[in-house]
Amino acid sequence: MQPITGFSLLTARTDGLEPNSLKMPLYFNGQYTHTSIAGLVIEGQYRCVLPNKTSGYLVITAFDCPFEESTEFSLLDEGFKIIATTSLAQMYDSFLLYAHWPMADNRLRLHYYGQFVLDLVITTGSSWLPFQPKLKLVEVVDPQSDPQTASSLAELAQRLARIDNIN
């Protein structure tokens, strides 16, 4: 996976109407993609290789709600068509994404506030749909075993300790 910066979401409409709060129009390099995705804020975006060896994109978005932060993951093909989605959300719970980085061509590490670490894996669907991509969230059991993850955990702990010392 390769980090990119080309995607953006429509944040305000020029016709005076409010944008749909569940799905937002997606733009790539300023051009409308004719696709709308869940979320209000882009948290990350990557160019990736799909299971059928073609290029695609992974866009990570959030709804940015005060007490129920959720993360949405949208996998798009080269034509910006959504081919797989998943989300991390639970009522009355908050999943605030702190950091993310590629671990492999098909794996992205996600560090949420606290010690919560997941991998997002692009995998294939069932045996009768061998090239249909699927997004799977897998909890990382021993995050300290990876140096970059351990560093991210330590950095966040120090940051939160500094905030506690101010109060």
Summary of the structure (lengths in Angstrom):
residues: 167
radius of gyration: 17.0
end to end distance: 39.5
largest distance: 57.0
contacts: 461
relative contact order: 0.14
helix: 14%
strand: 47%
